[in-house]
Amino acid sequence: MTSTATIRRADAGCIASLAELRTALWPGEDVAAHLGEALGALGQPNRAIAFLALDAGGTAIGFAEASVRHDYVNGTDGSPVGFLEGLYVVPAARHRGVGRALVAAVERWVRDRGCTELASDAAIDNTASHAAHAAYGFEETERVVYFRKFLSA
């Protein structure tokens, strides 16, 4: 199904909508924290970007955030690498091409910055995200489990 959403670059005028969508994707932080992070990212226009998907009425129904990374990115071959930092579409708008349109906007943006690869990650148990990534043309490159140990003083 083809998306009827309008994709636009996020700016200060729509930052509240972006913060609300970020909170839906990453509920561990409140809207105020997401607002601060989003503003910080928007202040680095050559390194980071956010796109919003708007429905016909102008309501934000999804977002994608991306960055250009110059450090090593797991599963990639070079540098710089575009990195899909976050992608979210409200449940009522899923399976309509909104996510695909957001990823396409990210792809254009990272290509314009000299990247030949777009990477992403997902929690190991987030099979819905794995399926979405595959549908957008990503290939799984590796699985990683991180460990930590607290050290006494």
ZIBELWO-V968290 format. One line per field, one symbol per residue. psi: psi as a letter, one per 20 degrees, with the letter a starting at -180 (. if undefined). A space follows every 50 residues. Layout:
# ZIBELWO-V968290
psi: ???
This chain:
# ZIBELWO-V968290
psi: pqqjqppqpqahijhggghghhhhgmiiqrhgghggggggghjmiihqqp qqppahjjppjrqpqrrppirpppjriaqrpqpohqpppqhijqkjjggg hghhggggghgijjqiqprrrqqhjmhghggggghjjqqphrpppqqqpp pq.
